[in-house]
């Protein structure tokens, strides 16, 4: 009986240690993710560049360059209130620069230079669109 209690205690200790290690690791990966998220990103069509910036660990994104067909949307904020969650994902809002329609958005860094932007119709899980944005090289 005493051996079983020791075995159960050992297993619980190992599980608790693993959970703590996972959470600490996620915390440090989150900081790295935040650093890699900041920059100028091309949209999929390469006709717009969005500057993603950090304000107190909440990210915003504004259009800083557009081709001649889209000059009227310069300065428009398209990403709002992105907050970093678990597993290198941010959740917030996307505002279409042309229609001003607002979507819920999930932003996930696929690698250091590729960002997956998934928009959902507001307050639903119905996917509106998915895009991959590329980081502009300095």
C-alpha positions as CSV (number, residue, x, y, z in Angstrom):
1,X,0.0,0.0,0.0
2,X,2.8,2.4,0.9
3,X,4.6,1.6,-2.3
4,X,1.5,2.4,-4.3
5,X,1.2,5.8,-2.5
6,X,4.9,6.5,-3.3
7,X,4.3,5.6,-7.0
8,X,1.2,7.8,-7.2
9,X,3.1,10.7,-5.6
10,X,6.0,10.2,-7.9
11,X,3.7,10.2,-11.0
12,X,1.9,13.3,-9.8
13,X,5.2,15.1,-9.2
14,X,6.5,14.2,-12.7
15,X,3.2,15.4,-14.2
16,X,3.2,18.7,-12.2
17,X,6.9,19.3,-13.2
18,X,6.1,18.6,-16.9
19,X,3.2,21.1,-16.7
20,X,5.3,23.8,-15.1
21,X,8.1,23.2,-17.7
22,X,5.5,23.5,-20.5
23,X,4.0,26.7,-19.2
24,X,7.5,28.3,-18.6
25,X,8.5,27.3,-22.2
26,X,5.3,28.8,-23.6
27,X,6.0,32.0,-21.8
28,X,9.4,32.4,-23.4
29,X,8.1,31.3,-26.8
30,X,5.4,34.0,-26.5
31,X,8.0,36.7,-26.0
32,X,9.9,35.5,-29.1
33,X,6.6,35.3,-31.0
34,X,5.9,38.9,-30.1
35,X,9.3,40.1,-31.2
36,X,8.9,38.3,-34.6
37,X,5.3,39.6,-35.2
38,X,6.4,43.2,-35.3
39,X,7.3,44.4,-38.8
40,X,6.0,45.3,-42.2
41,X,4.0,42.4,-43.9
42,X,2.9,42.0,-47.5
43,X,-0.7,40.7,-48.0
44,X,-1.2,37.8,-50.3
45,X,-1.9,39.9,-53.4
46,X,1.2,42.0,-52.8
47,X,-0.8,45.2,-53.2
48,X,-0.8,46.3,-49.6
49,X,1.8,46.4,-46.8
50,X,0.7,46.3,-43.2
51,X,2.9,47.5,-40.3
52,X,2.2,45.4,-37.2
53,X,3.3,47.1,-34.0
54,X,3.1,46.6,-30.3
55,X,1.4,48.8,-27.8
56,X,1.8,47.3,-24.3
57,X,1.7,43.7,-25.6
58,X,-1.4,44.4,-27.6
59,X,-0.8,44.4,-31.4
60,X,-2.2,46.7,-34.0
61,X,-1.7,46.8,-37.8
62,X,-2.0,49.7,-40.1
63,X,-1.6,50.0,-43.9
64,X,1.6,51.8,-44.6
65,X,1.8,51.2,-48.4
66,X,-0.7,50.4,-51.1
67,X,-0.5,50.2,-54.9
68,X,-2.0,53.0,-57.0
69,X,-5.4,51.3,-57.0
70,X,-5.6,51.3,-53.2
71,X,-4.0,54.7,-52.2
72,X,-7.2,55.8,-50.5
73,X,-6.7,53.2,-47.7
74,X,-3.3,54.4,-46.6
75,X,-3.1,54.7,-42.8
76,X,-6.2,52.5,-42.3
77,X,-5.9,50.3,-39.2
78,X,-6.8,46.7,-40.3
79,X,-5.7,44.7,-37.2
80,X,-6.9,45.7,-33.8
81,X,-6.3,44.5,-30.3
82,X,-4.4,41.3,-31.1
83,X,-3.5,39.6,-27.9
84,X,-1.1,36.7,-27.7
85,X,-2.5,33.4,-26.6
86,X,-1.1,29.9,-26.4
87,X,0.6,28.1,-29.2
88,X,1.9,31.2,-31.1
89,X,-1.5,32.5,-31.9
90,X,-3.0,36.0,-31.5
91,X,-6.7,36.8,-31.5
92,X,-8.3,40.1,-32.2
93,X,-10.2,42.0,-34.9
94,X,-9.6,42.5,-38.6
95,X,-11.3,45.5,-40.3
96,X,-11.6,45.3,-44.1
97,X,-10.0,48.5,-45.4
98,X,-12.5,48.9,-48.3
99,X,-15.9,47.8,-46.8
100,X,-15.0,48.6,-43.1
101,X,-16.6,45.3,-42.2
102,X,-15.2,43.8,-39.0
103,X,-14.2,40.2,-38.5
104,X,-12.8,38.2,-35.6
105,X,-9.2,37.2,-36.5
106,X,-6.6,34.7,-35.5
107,X,-3.0,35.4,-36.5
108,X,-0.5,32.6,-36.4
109,X,3.3,32.9,-37.1
110,X,4.1,29.9,-39.4
111,X,7.8,30.8,-39.4
112,X,9.8,34.0,-39.0
113,X,8.7,35.4,-42.3
114,X,5.2,33.9,-42.9
115,X,2.0,34.9,-41.1
116,X,-1.3,33.0,-41.4
117,X,-4.3,35.4,-41.1
118,X,-7.6,33.6,-40.6
119,X,-10.8,35.8,-40.4
120,X,-14.1,34.7,-39.1
121,X,-17.5,36.3,-39.3
122,X,-18.1,38.3,-36.1
123,X,-19.1,36.2,-33.1
124,X,-19.2,32.9,-35.1
125,X,-16.7,30.3,-36.2
126,X,-17.7,30.7,-39.8
127,X,-14.5,31.3,-41.7
128,X,-14.5,34.3,-43.9
129,X,-11.0,34.0,-45.5
130,X,-7.5,32.8,-44.9
131,X,-4.4,34.6,-46.1
132,X,-0.7,34.2,-45.8
133,X,1.3,37.4,-45.3
134,X,5.0,37.6,-45.9
135,X,7.5,39.7,-43.9
136,X,9.1,42.5,-45.9
137,X,12.9,42.1,-45.7
138,X,14.7,45.1,-44.2
